[in-house]
Structure formats: C-alpha cells, structure tokens
Amino acid sequence: MNPYENLQDKRLRPRLLKAEQKICLARLLDLAGDYLRDGYTYSRKSYTFTDDSQEAPLAEAAPDQAALLSRADSLEALKVEIQHCQGCPLHTGRIHAVPGEGASQPLVLVIGEGPGADEDASGRPFVGKAGQLLDRMLEAVDLSRERNCFIANVVKCRPPNNRDPLPEEIAACAPFLDRQLALLKPRMILCVGRVAMQSLLHTDEGIGRLRGKLTVYKGFSLLGTYHPSALLRDASLKRAAWEDLKILRDHLTALDKQEP
Ligand code: SF4
C-alpha cells in the first residue's frame, strides 16, 4: 500500500520507488558526477536499498496533509478546512470537528486537549460542565471568549471514548494550531491540562510540575494550569488554579505596560 495515499492532493504524494529503481538512479547520478568532475568513470561499492513501500509509516504522511490544508489566510477559511479535514483517523468518528471559537484578536488563546462528547455534538469548544467552569475561571480575571479570548484544542476531533489523543493524531493536527497562532497572535497562551501541556512542550512531566510557570512557546508567552475537568474531579486543585490565573492576569498587565 502507498503510505501517502491519504494525501488528498495527488501531486504531493511522493513517488514510491522499488529498490532496483533506486540503484539505477544512484548509478546514474554517479555517472553524472564522474562526467562533471573529470570524465573518468570511478568504480564504487554496490548499493543496498529497500522498497519505499516498506519504509514510510502511514502516521508520517498525515502531518503533510494537515500542513497543506493549513494555509488559510483567515480564521473563517481555516475553520472550513478543519471541518473538512480527514488528516487523521479521528475524522471517522466525529459528529463535528471543533475548530475553536472566540475573539479574532484575543489577549489569550486557551488551548485544551480535544473535544469531548458535548463539544463533538455541538461543534463548539468547552461547552460541557468543564467548559462552563472554564468560562467562570476566565471571567474571574476579566477574560471571556466573547470579548478577549479564543478557545481551541490540540486536536480538533473527538478521540473515541474520551481517550487521550495519540501522538500521531496530535502531530497531524498541529499545523492547524500553528495556523491559529499565526492568525490570532494572542498576547498569551493559557494551556489547560496535562495532555495539552505535554504535547506543546514535548515533555512527559506531570501537570503538577508544569503548571504555574511562565514559558515561551513559538514566541508566545505560555502558562499552564489544570484542566477544568480535573478541578471538577478534585476541588482541592482549585486554589492552585486560582494562583495560576493570577499569574496570567499579572503577566498580561505587565505586557500592557510594556506597550509603547
Ligand atoms: Fe484533521 Fe485534526 Fe480532525 Fe485529525 S483531529 S481529522 S488532523 S482536524
């Protein structure tokens, strides 16, 4: 099977070569090099190649497709691309893709891990109980998705049975988040939950160690905190989450003061 078959644009599918075709190509290049150097034909060791179809895993093809789809020059165009994306297997189980929503020039881009059942059903991010809590948390520091936040996820389609998104699914979807960052240009990123933090920062540290520390992600200030679902499960985490929100607010104020 051609592992790049899921690339919708056939022109972008790399041509798969058999081992003997590669050997011919290598010998041809050798001859061309000899000709350009001094015209003598030099002897070389024999080549060993394998057929391409045995080499490239399917998961590696998916990010190329999403990258292709993420050249949108507006949020609206990007939304449409995400809604039609088939860049990873998560598209097969979704009711709706969930591109994200909020202010087009936000102070804060909130990033969670992925849609749950309520979000899948509605096509909107963070609309269940956890979403309502997130809205209250944001409101406590004068933020809201209506006025000055945009809310998105690292994967835009719901993983089955609410499992964590797989690394290859996150990789396939990452160009969309990159594009959102480029279009939104938020002052700060608020990353909620372990999965989102680990996938953005490429670490396996626990959220307890990652939260509450300002860092930089792709040129943007980033702060991590607990996912609102975790706060619903364990109310004792709320105090730490509140401390994180105060850091967020203070940093936004400091950035404001730096403005010319
Ligand atoms: Fe496409 Fe992302 Fe949905 Fe996968 S999760 S199908 S890459 S939009």
py3Dmol code that shows the C-alpha trace and the ligand (Angstrom):
import py3Dmol

protein = """\
ATOM      1  CA  MET A   1       0.000   0.000   0.000  1.00  0.00           C
ATOM      2  CA  ASN A   2       1.214   3.528  -0.714  1.00  0.00           C
ATOM      3  CA  PRO A   3       1.571   5.072   2.796  1.00  0.00           C
ATOM      4  CA  TYR A   4       0.933   8.528   1.359  1.00  0.00           C
ATOM      5  CA  GLU A   5      -2.416   7.501  -0.110  1.00  0.00           C
ATOM      6  CA  ASN A   6      -4.314   9.680   2.348  1.00  0.00           C
ATOM      7  CA  LEU A   7      -2.809  12.851   0.879  1.00  0.00           C
ATOM      8  CA  GLN A   8      -5.753  14.351  -0.950  1.00  0.00           C
ATOM      9  CA  ASP A   9      -3.624  16.255  -3.452  1.00  0.00           C
ATOM     10  CA  LYS A  10      -2.066  13.502  -5.575  1.00  0.00           C
ATOM     11  CA  ARG A  11       0.664  15.861  -6.762  1.00  0.00           C
ATOM     12  CA  LEU A  12       2.047  15.904  -3.205  1.00  0.00           C
ATOM     13  CA  ARG A  13       2.330  12.141  -2.891  1.00  0.00           C
ATOM     14  CA  PRO A  14       5.976  11.163  -3.084  1.00  0.00           C
ATOM     15  CA  ARG A  15       6.637   8.634  -5.825  1.00  0.00           C
ATOM     16  CA  LEU A  16       7.462   5.280  -4.268  1.00  0.00           C
ATOM     17  CA  LEU A  17      10.456   3.550  -5.786  1.00  0.00           C
ATOM     18  CA  LYS A  18      11.485  -0.093  -5.864  1.00  0.00           C
ATOM     19  CA  ALA A  19      14.994  -0.965  -4.643  1.00  0.00           C
ATOM     20  CA  GLU A  20      16.227  -1.676  -8.188  1.00  0.00           C
ATOM     21  CA  GLN A  21      14.907   1.690  -9.391  1.00  0.00           C
ATOM     22  CA  LYS A  22      16.865   3.430  -6.645  1.00  0.00           C
ATOM     23  CA  ILE A  23      20.041   1.542  -7.591  1.00  0.00           C
ATOM     24  CA  CYS A  24      19.636   2.643 -11.219  1.00  0.00           C
ATOM     25  CA  LEU A  25      19.103   6.216 -10.095  1.00  0.00           C
ATOM     26  CA  ALA A  26      22.163   6.160  -7.818  1.00  0.00           C
ATOM     27  CA  ARG A  27      24.343   4.772 -10.626  1.00  0.00           C
ATOM     28  CA  LEU A  28      23.048   7.407 -12.997  1.00  0.00           C
ATOM     29  CA  LEU A  29      23.892  10.139 -10.509  1.00  0.00           C
ATOM     30  CA  ASP A  30      27.365   8.619 -10.049  1.00  0.00           C
ATOM     31  CA  LEU A  31      27.934   8.705 -13.799  1.00  0.00           C
ATOM     32  CA  ALA A  32      26.755  12.299 -13.993  1.00  0.00           C
ATOM     33  CA  GLY A  33      29.102  13.218 -11.121  1.00  0.00           C
ATOM     34  CA  ASP A  34      32.039  11.494 -12.841  1.00  0.00           C
ATOM     35  CA  TYR A  35      31.289  13.289 -16.070  1.00  0.00           C
ATOM     36  CA  LEU A  36      31.131  16.672 -14.378  1.00  0.00           C
ATOM     37  CA  ARG A  37      34.313  16.050 -12.366  1.00  0.00           C
ATOM     38  CA  ASP A  38      36.846  14.847 -14.944  1.00  0.00           C
ATOM     39  CA  GLY A  39      35.162  12.458 -17.349  1.00  0.00           C
ATOM     40  CA  TYR A  40      36.641   9.264 -15.805  1.00  0.00           C
ATOM     41  CA  THR A  41      34.328   6.526 -14.583  1.00  0.00           C
ATOM     42  CA  TYR A  42      35.175   5.546 -10.986  1.00  0.00           C
ATOM     43  CA  SER A  43      34.305   2.160  -9.504  1.00  0.00           C
ATOM     44  CA  ARG A  44      32.088   2.166  -6.410  1.00  0.00           C
ATOM     45  CA  LYS A  45      30.729  -0.255  -3.846  1.00  0.00           C
ATOM     46  CA  SER A  46      27.390  -1.839  -4.643  1.00  0.00           C
ATOM     47  CA  TYR A  47      24.293  -0.098  -3.297  1.00  0.00           C
ATOM     48  CA  THR A  48      21.694  -1.552  -0.941  1.00  0.00           C
ATOM     49  CA  PHE A  49      18.196  -0.071  -0.873  1.00  0.00           C
ATOM     50  CA  THR A  50      14.769  -1.237   0.204  1.00  0.00           C
ATOM     51  CA  ASP A  51      11.425  -0.689  -1.498  1.00  0.00           C
ATOM     52  CA  ASP A  52       9.798   2.595  -0.375  1.00  0.00           C
ATOM     53  CA  SER A  53       6.517   0.914   0.435  1.00  0.00           C
ATOM     54  CA  GLN A  54       8.246  -0.878   3.322  1.00  0.00           C
ATOM     55  CA  GLU A  55       9.745   2.277   4.788  1.00  0.00           C
ATOM     56  CA  ALA A  56       7.344   5.132   5.389  1.00  0.00           C
ATOM     57  CA  PRO A  57       4.726   4.577   8.115  1.00  0.00           C
ATOM     58  CA  LEU A  58       1.245   5.940   7.478  1.00  0.00           C
ATOM     59  CA  ALA A  59       1.350   8.241  10.507  1.00  0.00           C
ATOM     60  CA  GLU A  60       4.202  10.220   8.974  1.00  0.00           C
ATOM     61  CA  ALA A  61       2.109  11.168   5.991  1.00  0.00           C
ATOM     62  CA  ALA A  62      -0.711  12.790   7.910  1.00  0.00           C
ATOM     63  CA  PRO A  63       1.063  15.969   9.082  1.00  0.00           C
ATOM     64  CA  ASP A  64       1.878  16.795   5.451  1.00  0.00           C
ATOM     65  CA  GLN A  65      -1.786  16.765   4.635  1.00  0.00           C
ATOM     66  CA  ALA A  66      -2.755  18.982   7.525  1.00  0.00           C
ATOM     67  CA  ALA A  67       0.126  21.311   6.658  1.00  0.00           C
ATOM     68  CA  LEU A  68      -1.242  21.510   3.145  1.00  0.00           C
ATOM     69  CA  LEU A  69      -4.685  22.372   4.486  1.00  0.00           C
ATOM     70  CA  SER A  70      -3.462  24.965   6.951  1.00  0.00           C
ATOM     71  CA  ARG A  71      -2.502  27.714   4.527  1.00  0.00           C
ATOM     72  CA  ALA A  72      -5.739  29.512   5.246  1.00  0.00           C
ATOM     73  CA  ASP A  73      -5.391  33.274   5.363  1.00  0.00           C
ATOM     74  CA  SER A  74      -8.378  33.854   7.652  1.00  0.00           C
ATOM     75  CA  LEU A  75      -9.974  32.209  10.652  1.00  0.00           C
ATOM     76  CA  GLU A  76     -13.082  31.510   8.623  1.00  0.00           C
ATOM     77  CA  ALA A  77     -11.127  29.745   5.870  1.00  0.00           C
ATOM     78  CA  LEU A  78      -9.213  27.751   8.477  1.00  0.00           C
ATOM     79  CA  LYS A  79     -12.479  26.738  10.146  1.00  0.00           C
ATOM     80  CA  VAL A  80     -13.807  25.357   6.868  1.00  0.00           C
ATOM     81  CA  GLU A  81     -10.587  23.423   6.265  1.00  0.00           C
ATOM     82  CA  ILE A  82     -10.706  21.893   9.722  1.00  0.00           C
ATOM     83  CA  GLN A  83     -14.364  20.942   9.276  1.00  0.00           C
ATOM     84  CA  HIS A  84     -13.463  19.027   6.113  1.00  0.00           C
ATOM     85  CA  CYS A  85     -10.144  17.608   7.290  1.00  0.00           C
ATOM     86  CA  GLN A  86      -9.506  13.881   7.013  1.00  0.00           C
ATOM     87  CA  GLY A  87      -5.875  14.168   8.071  1.00  0.00           C
ATOM     88  CA  CYS A  88      -6.014  11.507  10.777  1.00  0.00           C
ATOM     89  CA  PRO A  89      -8.340   8.644  11.737  1.00  0.00           C
ATOM     90  CA  LEU A  90     -10.235  10.791  14.259  1.00  0.00           C
ATOM     91  CA  HIS A  91     -12.338  12.209  11.429  1.00  0.00           C
ATOM     92  CA  THR A  92     -14.098   8.859  11.049  1.00  0.00           C
ATOM     93  CA  GLY A  93     -15.752   9.002  14.487  1.00  0.00           C
ATOM     94  CA  ARG A  94     -16.651  12.658  14.740  1.00  0.00           C
ATOM     95  CA  ILE A  95     -20.060  14.279  14.528  1.00  0.00           C
ATOM     96  CA  HIS A  96     -18.465  17.702  14.226  1.00  0.00           C
ATOM     97  CA  ALA A  97     -14.898  18.899  14.043  1.00  0.00           C
ATOM     98  CA  VAL A  98     -14.332  21.617  16.632  1.00  0.00           C
ATOM     99  CA  PRO A  99     -12.109  24.339  15.175  1.00  0.00           C
ATOM    100  CA  GLY A 100     -12.418  26.702  18.148  1.00  0.00           C
ATOM    101  CA  GLU A 101     -14.155  29.998  18.793  1.00  0.00           C
ATOM    102  CA  GLY A 102     -13.716  33.405  20.328  1.00  0.00           C
ATOM    103  CA  ALA A 103     -12.307  36.849  19.710  1.00  0.00           C
ATOM    104  CA  SER A 104     -10.398  37.336  16.477  1.00  0.00           C
ATOM    105  CA  GLN A 105      -7.726  39.451  18.176  1.00  0.00           C
ATOM    106  CA  PRO A 106      -7.552  37.801  21.575  1.00  0.00           C
ATOM    107  CA  LEU A 107      -5.465  38.626  24.582  1.00  0.00           C
ATOM    108  CA  VAL A 108      -5.372  34.931  25.426  1.00  0.00           C
ATOM    109  CA  LEU A 109      -5.515  31.757  23.376  1.00  0.00           C
ATOM    110  CA  VAL A 110      -6.764  28.952  25.594  1.00  0.00           C
ATOM    111  CA  ILE A 111      -5.629  25.514  24.437  1.00  0.00           C
ATOM    112  CA  GLY A 112      -7.124  22.271  25.702  1.00  0.00           C
ATOM    113  CA  GLU A 113      -6.538  18.708  24.590  1.00  0.00           C
ATOM    114  CA  GLY A 114      -9.540  17.888  22.393  1.00  0.00           C
ATOM    115  CA  PRO A 115     -13.317  17.852  22.106  1.00  0.00           C
ATOM    116  CA  GLY A 116     -15.440  15.711  24.396  1.00  0.00           C
ATOM    117  CA  ALA A 117     -18.955  14.419  23.760  1.00  0.00           C
ATOM    118  CA  ASP A 118     -20.702  17.804  24.235  1.00  0.00           C
ATOM    119  CA  GLU A 119     -18.211  19.567  22.006  1.00  0.00           C
ATOM    120  CA  ASP A 120     -18.445  16.860  19.339  1.00  0.00           C
ATOM    121  CA  ALA A 121     -22.230  17.167  19.363  1.00  0.00           C
ATOM    122  CA  SER A 122     -22.248  20.971  19.129  1.00  0.00           C
ATOM    123  CA  GLY A 123     -19.085  21.725  17.142  1.00  0.00           C
ATOM    124  CA  ARG A 124     -18.065  24.246  19.822  1.00  0.00           C
ATOM    125  CA  PRO A 125     -15.146  24.034  22.280  1.00  0.00           C
ATOM    126  CA  PHE A 126     -15.580  23.707  26.043  1.00  0.00           C
ATOM    127  CA  VAL A 127     -19.367  23.728  26.264  1.00  0.00           C
ATOM    128  CA  GLY A 128     -19.985  20.987  28.841  1.00  0.00           C
ATOM    129  CA  LYS A 129     -19.617  21.333  32.608  1.00  0.00           C
ATOM    130  CA  ALA A 130     -15.865  21.763  32.269  1.00  0.00           C
ATOM    131  CA  GLY A 131     -16.450  24.489  29.698  1.00  0.00           C
ATOM    132  CA  GLN A 132     -18.821  26.325  31.991  1.00  0.00           C
ATOM    133  CA  LEU A 133     -16.215  26.196  34.747  1.00  0.00           C
ATOM    134  CA  LEU A 134     -13.558  27.439  32.312  1.00  0.00           C
ATOM    135  CA  ASP A 135     -15.813  30.398  31.448  1.00  0.00           C
ATOM    136  CA  ARG A 136     -16.173  31.233  35.160  1.00  0.00           C
ATOM    137  CA  MET A 137     -12.408  30.946  35.689  1.00  0.00           C
ATOM    138  CA  LEU A 138     -11.733  33.300  32.793  1.00  0.00           C
ATOM    139  CA  GLU A 139     -14.395  35.748  33.937  1.00  0.00           C
ATOM    140  CA  ALA A 140     -12.680  35.913  37.349  1.00  0.00           C
ATOM    141  CA  VAL A 141      -9.671  37.534  35.657  1.00  0.00           C
ATOM    142  CA  ASP A 142     -11.708  39.697  33.281  1.00  0.00           C
ATOM    143  CA  LEU A 143     -11.432  37.365  30.311  1.00  0.00           C
ATOM    144  CA  SER A 144     -14.095  35.733  28.177  1.00  0.00           C
ATOM    145  CA  ARG A 145     -14.472  34.018  24.835  1.00  0.00           C
ATOM    146  CA  GLU A 146     -16.924  36.723  23.776  1.00  0.00           C
ATOM    147  CA  ARG A 147     -14.531  39.618  24.357  1.00  0.00           C
ATOM    148  CA  ASN A 148     -10.860  38.740  24.548  1.00  0.00           C
ATOM    149  CA  CYS A 149     -10.108  35.006  24.424  1.00  0.00           C
ATOM    150  CA  PHE A 150     -10.055  32.373  21.724  1.00  0.00           C
ATOM    151  CA  ILE A 151     -10.548  28.767  22.782  1.00  0.00           C
ATOM    152  CA  ALA A 152      -9.093  25.853  20.829  1.00  0.00           C
ATOM    153  CA  ASN A 153      -7.682  22.366  21.274  1.00  0.00           C
ATOM    154  CA  VAL A 154      -4.582  20.474  20.155  1.00  0.00           C
ATOM    155  CA  VAL A 155      -6.806  18.045  18.222  1.00  0.00           C
ATOM    156  CA  LYS A 156      -9.972  19.263  16.592  1.00  0.00           C
ATOM    157  CA  CYS A 157     -11.889  15.958  16.507  1.00  0.00           C
ATOM    158  CA  ARG A 158     -13.036  13.869  19.428  1.00  0.00           C
ATOM    159  CA  PRO A 159     -10.893  10.869  20.367  1.00  0.00           C
ATOM    160  CA  PRO A 160     -13.112   7.799  20.914  1.00  0.00           C
ATOM    161  CA  ASN A 161     -14.219   7.048  24.472  1.00  0.00           C
ATOM    162  CA  ASN A 162     -12.557  10.272  25.630  1.00  0.00           C
ATOM    163  CA  ARG A 163      -9.131   8.676  25.455  1.00  0.00           C
ATOM    164  CA  ASP A 164      -6.043  10.889  25.178  1.00  0.00           C
ATOM    165  CA  PRO A 165      -5.241  11.846  21.593  1.00  0.00           C
ATOM    166  CA  LEU A 166      -2.393   9.750  20.175  1.00  0.00           C
ATOM    167  CA  PRO A 167       0.942  11.399  19.321  1.00  0.00           C
ATOM    168  CA  GLU A 168       0.345  10.847  15.597  1.00  0.00           C
ATOM    169  CA  GLU A 169      -3.114  12.466  15.855  1.00  0.00           C
ATOM    170  CA  ILE A 170      -1.630  15.468  17.664  1.00  0.00           C
ATOM    171  CA  ALA A 171       1.115  15.697  15.039  1.00  0.00           C
ATOM    172  CA  ALA A 172      -1.412  15.503  12.208  1.00  0.00           C
ATOM    173  CA  CYS A 173      -3.468  18.315  13.708  1.00  0.00           C
ATOM    174  CA  ALA A 174      -0.576  20.528  14.880  1.00  0.00           C
ATOM    175  CA  PRO A 175      -0.382  22.640  11.695  1.00  0.00           C
ATOM    176  CA  PHE A 176      -3.922  23.850  12.353  1.00  0.00           C
ATOM    177  CA  LEU A 177      -2.977  25.083  15.816  1.00  0.00           C
ATOM    178  CA  ASP A 178       0.143  26.703  14.359  1.00  0.00           C
ATOM    179  CA  ARG A 179      -2.042  28.467  11.826  1.00  0.00           C
ATOM    180  CA  GLN A 180      -4.428  29.614  14.548  1.00  0.00           C
ATOM    181  CA  LEU A 181      -1.496  31.050  16.482  1.00  0.00           C
ATOM    182  CA  ALA A 182      -0.248  32.872  13.400  1.00  0.00           C
ATOM    183  CA  LEU A 183      -3.660  34.338  12.628  1.00  0.00           C
ATOM    184  CA  LEU A 184      -4.708  35.173  16.188  1.00  0.00           C
ATOM    185  CA  LYS A 185      -1.377  36.464  17.518  1.00  0.00           C
ATOM    186  CA  PRO A 186      -2.535  36.323  21.153  1.00  0.00           C
ATOM    187  CA  ARG A 187      -0.700  38.142  23.921  1.00  0.00           C
ATOM    188  CA  MET A 188      -0.536  34.880  25.865  1.00  0.00           C
ATOM    189  CA  ILE A 189      -1.406  31.211  25.699  1.00  0.00           C
ATOM    190  CA  LEU A 190      -3.199  29.541  28.591  1.00  0.00           C
ATOM    191  CA  CYS A 191      -2.709  25.819  28.231  1.00  0.00           C
ATOM    192  CA  VAL A 192      -5.179  23.756  30.246  1.00  0.00           C
ATOM    193  CA  GLY A 193      -4.428  20.208  31.293  1.00  0.00           C
ATOM    194  CA  ARG A 194      -1.685  17.624  31.124  1.00  0.00           C
ATOM    195  CA  VAL A 195      -2.191  16.427  27.565  1.00  0.00           C
ATOM    196  CA  ALA A 196      -2.146  19.891  26.007  1.00  0.00           C
ATOM    197  CA  MET A 197       0.889  20.942  28.061  1.00  0.00           C
ATOM    198  CA  GLN A 198       2.835  17.785  27.318  1.00  0.00           C
ATOM    199  CA  SER A 199       2.094  17.896  23.619  1.00  0.00           C
ATOM    200  CA  LEU A 200       3.028  21.566  23.204  1.00  0.00           C
ATOM    201  CA  LEU A 201       6.171  21.369  25.304  1.00  0.00           C
ATOM    202  CA  HIS A 202       7.184  17.863  24.165  1.00  0.00           C
ATOM    203  CA  THR A 203       7.665  16.612  27.675  1.00  0.00           C
ATOM    204  CA  ASP A 204       6.274  13.853  29.857  1.00  0.00           C
ATOM    205  CA  GLU A 205       6.441  15.908  33.062  1.00  0.00           C
ATOM    206  CA  GLY A 206       3.215  15.876  35.086  1.00  0.00           C
ATOM    207  CA  ILE A 207       0.883  18.866  35.083  1.00  0.00           C
ATOM    208  CA  GLY A 208       1.613  19.392  38.796  1.00  0.00           C
ATOM    209  CA  ARG A 209       5.185  20.347  37.866  1.00  0.00           C
ATOM    210  CA  LEU A 210       4.381  22.154  34.621  1.00  0.00           C
ATOM    211  CA  ARG A 211       1.586  24.433  35.808  1.00  0.00           C
ATOM    212  CA  GLY A 212       2.065  27.938  37.126  1.00  0.00           C
ATOM    213  CA  LYS A 213       5.348  28.563  35.302  1.00  0.00           C
ATOM    214  CA  LEU A 214       5.648  31.082  32.523  1.00  0.00           C
ATOM    215  CA  THR A 215       7.444  29.800  29.483  1.00  0.00           C
ATOM    216  CA  VAL A 216       7.647  30.645  25.796  1.00  0.00           C
ATOM    217  CA  TYR A 217       6.046  28.619  23.016  1.00  0.00           C
ATOM    218  CA  LYS A 218       6.805  29.600  19.427  1.00  0.00           C
ATOM    219  CA  GLY A 219       7.445  33.172  20.505  1.00  0.00           C
ATOM    220  CA  PHE A 220       4.318  33.469  22.684  1.00  0.00           C
ATOM    221  CA  SER A 221       4.207  33.592  26.492  1.00  0.00           C
ATOM    222  CA  LEU A 222       2.620  30.391  27.736  1.00  0.00           C
ATOM    223  CA  LEU A 223       1.237  29.475  31.118  1.00  0.00           C
ATOM    224  CA  GLY A 224      -0.141  26.071  32.042  1.00  0.00           C
ATOM    225  CA  THR A 225      -2.801  25.211  34.567  1.00  0.00           C
ATOM    226  CA  TYR A 226      -5.125  22.348  35.462  1.00  0.00           C
ATOM    227  CA  HIS A 227      -7.878  21.314  33.075  1.00  0.00           C
ATOM    228  CA  PRO A 228     -11.289  22.377  34.422  1.00  0.00           C
ATOM    229  CA  SER A 229     -12.368  18.711  34.346  1.00  0.00           C
ATOM    230  CA  ALA A 230      -9.600  17.976  36.844  1.00  0.00           C
ATOM    231  CA  LEU A 231     -10.935  20.766  39.065  1.00  0.00           C
ATOM    232  CA  LEU A 232     -14.414  19.248  38.875  1.00  0.00           C
ATOM    233  CA  ARG A 233     -12.996  15.890  39.946  1.00  0.00           C
ATOM    234  CA  ASP A 234     -10.752  17.281  42.670  1.00  0.00           C
ATOM    235  CA  ALA A 235     -11.809  20.597  44.237  1.00  0.00           C
ATOM    236  CA  SER A 236      -8.549  20.783  46.207  1.00  0.00           C
ATOM    237  CA  LEU A 237      -6.786  21.785  42.973  1.00  0.00           C
ATOM    238  CA  LYS A 238      -8.843  24.959  42.658  1.00  0.00           C
ATOM    239  CA  ARG A 239      -6.568  27.050  44.872  1.00  0.00           C
ATOM    240  CA  ALA A 240      -3.545  26.257  42.675  1.00  0.00           C
ATOM    241  CA  ALA A 241      -5.576  27.001  39.542  1.00  0.00           C
ATOM    242  CA  TRP A 242      -6.565  30.355  41.009  1.00  0.00           C
ATOM    243  CA  GLU A 243      -2.888  31.146  41.677  1.00  0.00           C
ATOM    244  CA  ASP A 244      -2.162  30.312  38.035  1.00  0.00           C
ATOM    245  CA  LEU A 245      -4.896  32.657  36.834  1.00  0.00           C
ATOM    246  CA  LYS A 246      -3.444  35.461  38.925  1.00  0.00           C
ATOM    247  CA  ILE A 247      -0.048  34.872  37.264  1.00  0.00           C
ATOM    248  CA  LEU A 248      -1.818  35.064  33.910  1.00  0.00           C
ATOM    249  CA  ARG A 249      -3.529  38.334  34.829  1.00  0.00           C
ATOM    250  CA  ASP A 250      -0.327  39.863  36.241  1.00  0.00           C
ATOM    251  CA  HIS A 251       1.632  38.917  33.149  1.00  0.00           C
ATOM    252  CA  LEU A 252      -0.993  40.429  30.870  1.00  0.00           C
ATOM    253  CA  THR A 253      -0.833  43.634  32.919  1.00  0.00           C
ATOM    254  CA  ALA A 254       2.962  43.656  32.680  1.00  0.00           C
ATOM    255  CA  LEU A 255       2.762  43.151  28.905  1.00  0.00           C
ATOM    256  CA  ASP A 256       0.290  46.044  28.730  1.00  0.00           C
ATOM    257  CA  LYS A 257       2.756  48.320  30.480  1.00  0.00           C
ATOM    258  CA  GLN A 258       5.481  47.352  28.006  1.00  0.00           C
ATOM    259  CA  GLU A 259       3.325  48.518  25.114  1.00  0.00           C
ATOM    260  CA  PRO A 260       4.660  51.757  23.589  1.00  0.00           C
TER     261      PRO A 260
END
"""
ligand_1 = """\
8
SF4
Fe -7.980 16.601 10.817
Fe -7.202 17.310 13.247
Fe -9.587 16.156 12.905
Fe -7.371 14.705 12.648
S -8.099 15.681 14.535
S -9.137 14.702 11.255
S -5.945 16.219 11.718
S -8.932 18.161 12.112
"""
view = py3Dmol.view(width=600, height=400)
view.addModel(protein, "pdb")
view.setStyle({"model": 0}, {"cartoon": {"style": "trace"}})
view.addModel(ligand_1, "xyz")
view.setStyle({"model": 1}, {"stick": {}})
view.zoomTo()
view.show()
